Amino acid sequence: MTTPVLICDDSSVARKQMAKSLPRDWDIEISFAKHGGEAIELIKQGKGDILFLDLNMPVMDGYETLAVISKEDLPSIVVVVSGDIQPDARKRVMQLGAADFIRKPIGTDELAEILQRLGILGPEAERPAAAPALTPKMLEKSGKTSELDAYQEIANVAMGQAADLLARLLDVFILLPVPQVNLLEQSELRMALQATQDKDSYSAVCQGFIGSGIAGEALLLFHDASFSDLARLMKYEGELNTLGELELLMDTASILIGACTKGIAEQMDISFSQGHPQVLGQHVDVSQLMENNQWNWERMLAIEIAYKVENHNIQCDLLLMFTEDSLPVMRDKVAYLIE
C-alpha cells in the first residue's frame, strides 16, 4: 500500500535532498510543504502519514508544528530533520512527540536505519524488488532551487553547528533564525546595517578568511547590553571593564565565526585560512563601526545570522561576506545542491 510522505522545510534545497535520500524501494507518494502551516493542512488531507520536519522555518516553525499535531492528535509519525543540533533541540522535539531526530545533512543509510527501527520500513530483503524511482516531475514539486537557496541551506547547517558549540559552553538554548542571504552592493550593505540600529550600542570584531579561490570577511556585532548576562554564564570572575568585555567578545567571536566558516567550508569540500581577528570598536553605534572598516568590494554575497540566547539578554548578529570574485568558485561548489 502506498504511504503518504510529507517533507516540510522552507528550503527547496533541503526538500530535494530529503526526497533524494528516501529509500528507492519504498512505495510512497511525496508531498511538500514550506512551513508548518502548510504541513498541518496537508496532514489533515491525508498526505502526511510520515512527516519529515525541519525546525527553523517562517510562519510556523517545527516546534509549533509538533505542538499542533500533538494537541489535535493528528495521524502523523514525525521525524525531525534539522541543522539545529543543540542538545536541547533533540530533547524538546522528543517531548513534543517526535519519533526521532536526524541532523542535516542527512545520510541515506542513517535514514533507512531509523525508518526500520521505527517499524515504518521493513528490512531490505522484505521490501518489493521493483523500486519506483523519484521522477523529475516528483522532484519538481519540491520547488525550484536557486543559487541563493543553496547558500542559505549551507548557512543553516553551519549556523546550527556554531549554536551547538555556544549552547554547550553556556549551558543554554540558542534561538536560531532563518539565515538571510543576499547579493548586495556595498551601499546596500551599509543601508541594511544602519537600518538595524536601535538604542543599543555595539562592540564588533571582524576576521578575514580565504581558501580555494574564495575570500571573505566575517563581522560579529555584539549588543553591549548582553555583556552582563554573558559574563555570568561564562562564570567570568574578573572585573567587567573594557578589557573584560573585550575578552568575552573575542571568546564569542572565536566560537561563532570559527564554527560557521568551518561548517561552510566542509560542505563545499574546501578549507579556509583565517586572518587575525580585529576589534572594530566597543560601545559604538553601527554607523561608527562602518566608518572603522572600509570594504573595497563593490558587490558581495552577504549571509546574516541573528543569534539570541533564550531567557537571557544576549544577542549578536553574525555577517559573513564573500567577495564578488569568489562567486564563480562558490557556484561550482554548490552546483550539486541545485541539480
C-alpha positions in Angstrom: 0.0 0.0 0.0 1.3 3.4 -1.0 2.4 5.5 2.1 1.7 9.3 2.0 5.0 11.0 2.9 5.3 14.8 3.6 8.5 16.8 3.6 8.3 20.1 5.4 11.2 22.6 5.0 11.4 26.2 3.9 14.5 25.4 1.8 13.9 24.0 -1.7 17.4 22.5 -1.4 16.6 20.7 1.8 13.3 19.4 0.3 15.1 17.9 -2.7 17.9 16.5 -0.6 15.4 14.8 1.7 13.4 13.4 -1.2 16.6 12.0 -2.8 17.6 10.4 0.5 14.4 8.3 0.8 14.8 4.6 0.1 14.1 3.8 -3.6 12.2 0.7 -2.9 9.7 2.4 -0.6 6.2 2.7 -2.1 5.3 6.3 -1.3 3.6 9.4 -2.6 5.5 12.5 -1.7 4.1 15.9 -0.9 6.0 19.1 0.1 5.3 22.0 2.5 7.3 25.2 3.0 6.3 25.8 6.6 4.3 24.2 9.4 1.0 25.8 8.5 1.1 24.1 5.1 2.1 20.8 6.7 -0.8 20.8 9.1 -3.3 21.3 6.2 -1.7 18.5 4.2 -1.8 16.1 7.1 -5.5 16.8 7.5 -5.9 15.9 3.8 -4.3 12.6 4.5 -1.0 13.4 2.8 1.3 13.2 5.8 1.2 9.8 7.4 5.0 10.2 7.7 6.3 13.7 8.2 9.9 14.8 7.8 10.0 18.2 9.6 12.5 21.0 9.7 12.7 23.2 12.8 13.8 26.7 11.7 11.0 28.0 9.4 8.9 31.1 8.9 5.2 31.3 9.6 5.1 28.2 11.8 8.3 26.5 12.9 8.9 22.9 13.7 8.3 23.2 17.4 4.9 24.9 16.8 4.0 22.3 14.2 4.7 19.4 16.6 2.6 21.1 19.3 -0.4 21.4 16.9 0.0 17.8 15.8 0.0 16.7 19.4 -2.8 19.0 20.6 -5.1 18.0 17.7 -4.0 14.3 17.8 -3.3 14.3 14.0 -2.3 11.0 12.4 1.3 11.6 11.5 4.6 10.0 12.5 7.1 12.9 12.7 10.8 12.6 12.1 12.6 15.9 12.7 15.4 16.7 10.2 17.3 19.8 11.3 20.6 21.6 11.3 19.9 22.8 14.8 21.9 20.1 16.7 21.8 21.6 20.2 21.3 19.0 22.9 18.1 20.7 24.0 16.7 20.7 20.4 16.5 16.9 20.3 15.2 16.8 23.9 12.4 19.3 23.1 11.2 17.7 19.9 11.0 14.3 21.5 9.0 15.7 24.4 6.6 17.2 21.8 6.0 13.8 20.3 8.6 13.4 17.5 9.5 9.8 16.7 13.2 10.6 16.1 15.7 13.3 15.2 18.1 13.4 12.3 20.8 16.0 11.8 21.5 17.7 8.5 23.0 17.0 6.0 21.1 13.7 6.1 22.7 10.3 5.1 20.7 7.7 3.2 21.9 4.8 5.3 21.2 6.6 8.6 17.7 7.4 7.3 17.0 3.8 6.3 18.1 2.5 9.7 15.8 5.0 11.5 12.8 4.0 9.4 13.5 0.3 10.1 13.9 1.0 13.8 10.6 2.8 13.9 8.9 -0.1 12.1 8.0 2.2 9.1 10.2 0.3 6.7 10.9 -3.4 6.8 14.3 -5.0 6.2 15.6 -4.7 2.6 15.1 -8.4 1.9 11.4 -8.0 2.7 10.8 -4.9 0.6 9.5 -5.0 -3.0 12.1 -5.8 -5.7 10.6 -3.2 -8.1 11.6 0.3 -6.9 9.5 3.4 -8.0 12.4 5.9 -8.6 11.9 9.6 -7.9 10.8 11.1 -11.2 11.8 14.6 -12.4 8.1 15.6 -12.0 8.1 14.4 -8.4 11.3 16.4 -7.6 9.9 19.4 -9.5 7.1 19.5 -6.9 9.7 20.3 -4.2 10.2 23.8 -5.8 12.8 25.5 -8.0 16.2 25.8 -6.4 18.3 29.0 -6.9 22.0 29.6 -6.1 20.9 31.7 -3.1 18.7 28.8 -1.9 21.9 26.6 -1.9 23.9 29.2 0.1 21.0 29.6 2.6 20.9 25.8 3.3 24.6 25.6 3.7 24.5 28.6 6.1 21.6 26.9 8.0 23.7 23.8 8.7 26.8 25.9 9.7 24.7 28.1 11.9 23.4 25.1 13.8 26.9 23.8 14.4 28.1 27.1 15.8 25.0 27.3 18.0 25.7 23.9 19.3 29.1 24.9 20.5 27.9 28.0 22.2 24.9 26.3 23.8 27.2 23.6 25.3 29.7 26.2 26.6 27.0 28.4 28.2 24.5 25.6 29.1 21.7 27.4 27.4 19.4 27.1 24.4 20.1 29.3 21.4 17.2 30.7 19.4 18.0 30.4 15.8 16.6 32.3 12.8 16.3 31.5 9.1 19.6 32.8 7.7 19.2 35.8 5.4 21.2 35.5 2.1 21.5 38.3 -0.4 23.7 39.6 -3.2 24.4 43.2 -2.2 26.2 46.3 -3.4 28.4 47.9 -0.8 26.0 50.8 -0.4 23.1 48.3 0.1 25.0 46.5 2.8 25.7 49.8 4.6 22.0 50.7 4.4 21.0 47.3 5.7 23.3 47.5 8.7 22.3 51.1 9.5 18.6 50.0 9.4 19.3 47.6 12.3 20.3 50.5 14.6 18.4 50.8 17.8 19.1 52.4 21.2 21.7 49.8 22.0 25.3 50.3 21.3 27.6 47.6 19.8 31.0 46.1 20.0 32.3 44.4 16.9 35.0 42.0 15.7 35.9 41.2 12.1 38.0 38.4 10.7 39.0 37.6 7.2 39.2 34.1 5.7 40.5 32.7 2.4 40.9 29.4 0.7 40.5 27.6 -2.7 39.7 30.8 -4.6 37.1 32.0 -2.1 37.7 35.0 0.1 35.6 36.9 2.6 35.2 38.5 5.9 33.1 37.7 9.0 31.7 40.5 11.1 30.3 39.9 14.6 28.1 42.7 16.0 27.6 42.1 19.8 24.9 44.1 21.6 26.6 45.8 24.6 23.5 45.2 26.8 24.4 41.5 26.6 27.7 41.6 28.4 26.4 41.3 32.0 24.4 38.1 31.3 27.2 36.6 29.1 29.7 37.2 32.0 27.5 35.3 34.4 27.0 32.4 32.0 30.7 32.2 31.3 31.5 32.5 35.0 33.8 35.4 34.3 35.4 36.3 37.6 37.4 39.4 36.6 36.2 43.0 36.7 33.7 43.6 33.9 35.5 46.7 32.5 36.5 47.4 28.9 39.2 44.7 28.9 36.9 42.2 30.5 34.2 42.9 27.9 36.8 42.6 25.2 37.8 39.1 26.4 34.2 38.0 26.4 33.7 39.5 22.9 36.7 37.7 21.5 35.7 34.4 23.0 32.2 34.6 21.5 33.6 35.7 18.1 36.1 32.8 18.1 33.3 30.3 18.6 30.7 31.7 16.2 33.0 32.8 13.4 35.2 29.8 13.6 32.4 27.2 13.6 30.4 28.9 10.9 33.2 29.4 8.5 34.4 25.8 9.2 30.9 24.4 8.6 30.5 26.3 5.3 34.0 25.1 4.2 33.3 21.5 5.0 30.1 21.5 3.0 31.9 23.0 0.0 34.8 20.5 0.5 37.4 23.2 1.0 39.3 24.7 3.9 39.7 28.3 5.0 42.7 30.0 6.4 41.6 32.7 8.9 43.3 36.0 9.5 43.8 37.6 12.8 40.6 38.9 14.4 40.4 42.7 14.7 38.2 44.8 17.0 36.3 47.4 15.0 35.0 49.2 18.1 33.5 49.0 21.5 30.3 50.7 22.7 29.7 52.5 19.4 26.7 52.6 17.0 26.6 50.9 13.7 27.5 54.0 11.6 30.7 54.3 13.6 31.6 50.7 13.1 31.1 51.1 9.3 33.5 54.0 9.3 36.1 51.9 11.1 36.1 49.3 8.3 36.2 50.2 4.6 35.4 47.2 2.4 36.8 47.7 -1.1 34.3 45.3 -2.7 31.7 46.7 -4.9 29.4 43.7 -4.7 29.3 40.7 -2.3 27.3 37.7 -1.1 26.1 38.5 2.4 24.8 35.9 4.9 23.2 37.3 8.0 22.5 35.2 11.2 21.0 36.7 14.3 21.7 34.6 17.5 19.7 35.0 20.7 20.0 33.2 24.0 16.7 32.0 25.4 15.7 33.6 28.7 18.8 35.8 28.8 19.5 39.2 27.4 22.2 38.1 25.0 22.1 38.7 21.3 24.5 39.2 18.5 24.5 39.3 14.7 27.0 37.4 12.5 27.5 38.7 9.0 29.5 36.6 6.5 30.6 38.5 3.4 32.1 36.8 0.3 33.8 38.8 -2.4 32.3 39.0 -5.9 35.4 37.3 -7.3 34.6 34.3 -5.1 31.2 33.7 -6.6 32.2 31.7 -9.7 34.1 29.2 -7.5 31.2 29.1 -5.0 28.7 28.4 -7.7 30.7 25.5 -8.8 30.9 24.2 -5.3 27.2 24.3 -4.7 26.1 23.0 -8.1 25.4 19.6 -6.6 22.7 21.2 -4.4 21.0 22.9 -7.3 20.7 19.8 -9.6 
